[in-house]
Amino acid sequence: MEPLNLKGLIAAPFTPLTEQGEVNLPVIAGYVDYLVHEQGVKSIFLNGTTGEGPSLTVAERKLLTEEWIKQGKNKLTHVIIHVGANAITEAQQLAKHAQDAGATAISLMAPNYFKPLSLDAIVNFIQVVAAAAPNIPCLYYHIPEFTGVNVSMYELCDGIREKIPTFAGVKFCSLDLLELGCCISRYGRELSFYYAKDEQLLSALVLGTHGAVGSTYNYMGKLNNSIIEALDSGKLEDARKHQFTAQELLKKLFTFGFGVAENKAVMSLVSGLPLGPPRAPLLNRSPESFLIPARLELERAGFLKQ
Ligand SMILES: CC(=O)N[C@@H]([C@@H](O)[C@H](O)[C@H](O)CO)[C@@H](O)CC(=O)C(=O)O
């Protein structure tokens, strides 16, 4: 299988929910247009961390996949579906469904209750799931902070194509740029690495990351695209300036406490899309503790009109 022909930013969409907590599919058509026209982002990574994938049922994940692919037709260029699950049979079902629905690729994180803690265990898990979608590429979603599985990606990638022919690379959600650099240097010609810590995009681009998946590209796509454009045209100072704008805002948001629930509230505020609450166990915070101070910072950084 050819390397994934995908570069640039990939947004990890939030899952729109009604106030009653049901998946709110009618929001998705406007969400696609917002990403494409307002943020200049044409690729998505669906049902991952930002999309609260692990809190959704298999049926909901299938509905979301179908709706995003339907609404994204002729608008989105790449739709990657996260199919990871603790039950391997569910992951297989989702992988087959993603392929049948017309997804570009599948991706999966490690199960996180019974954890695959050895290379053999993790490769076996990926192999079984990837085999359920044999015609599309498969990316491993490395996110040790959430899964507790911190196998070396450098070791995982060694000889993996012989075991898993559709293996296409890694979505790399870790601050470990040494590991990322070594992976790109050794495997970057045959595999793709997509960086997934938005606050360090520029550093990963300099190392040669093939693209980047992130939550903040939902509402800061334009700014992060400017980092890529400036770097591509040799304007390092400009690239730094844009990265610093994003970093300063995120650093402030981190001090207020910034997880998926807070991030979703920011996206609703900036985009005006009715994304609704997060699903339990995540909870919306009181406006005083997050949204009011966050709004001020977003205004200061130019993401909201004052
Ligand atoms: C842990 C986490 O949520 N990481 C985010 C980042 O975009 C993150 O929100 C951002 O770097 C701010 O820390 C992404 O890596 C998530 C992601 O790609 C996904 O939702 O699938």
The ligand as a MOL file (V3000), in Angstrom:
LIG
                    3D

  0  0  0     0  0            999 V3000
M  V30 BEGIN CTAB
M  V30 COUNTS 21 20 0 0 0
M  V30 BEGIN ATOM
M  V30 1 C -4.9730 15.0280 24.6820 0
M  V30 2 C -5.6130 15.7980 23.6190 0
M  V30 3 O -6.7500 16.1660 23.7330 0
M  V30 4 N -4.8860 16.0290 22.5730 0
M  V30 5 C -5.3870 16.7400 21.4190 0
M  V30 6 C -4.5920 17.9760 21.1770 0
M  V30 7 O -5.1260 18.6280 20.0770 0
M  V30 8 C -4.6510 18.8690 22.4000 0
M  V30 9 O -5.9820 19.1730 22.7150 0
M  V30 10 C -3.9070 20.1590 22.1440 0
M  V30 11 O -2.5890 19.8720 21.8100 0
M  V30 12 C -3.9550 21.0740 23.3640 0
M  V30 13 O -3.2270 20.4720 24.3900 0
M  V30 14 C -5.2920 15.8870 20.1760 0
M  V30 15 O -4.0930 15.2360 20.1350 0
M  V30 16 C -6.4540 14.9660 20.1900 0
M  V30 17 C -6.7130 14.2790 18.9460 0
M  V30 18 O -5.9470 14.2970 18.0320 0
M  V30 19 C -7.9760 13.5790 18.8780 0
M  V30 20 O -8.9380 14.0770 19.4100 0
M  V30 21 O -8.0400 12.5220 18.2900 0
M  V30 END ATOM
M  V30 BEGIN BOND
M  V30 1 1 1 2
M  V30 2 2 2 3
M  V30 3 1 2 4
M  V30 4 1 4 5
M  V30 5 1 5 6
M  V30 6 1 5 14
M  V30 7 1 6 7
M  V30 8 1 6 8
M  V30 9 1 8 9
M  V30 10 1 8 10
M  V30 11 1 10 11
M  V30 12 1 10 12
M  V30 13 1 12 13
M  V30 14 1 14 15
M  V30 15 1 14 16
M  V30 16 1 16 17
M  V30 17 2 17 18
M  V30 18 1 17 19
M  V30 19 2 19 20
M  V30 20 1 19 21
M  V30 END BOND
M  V30 END CTAB
M  END
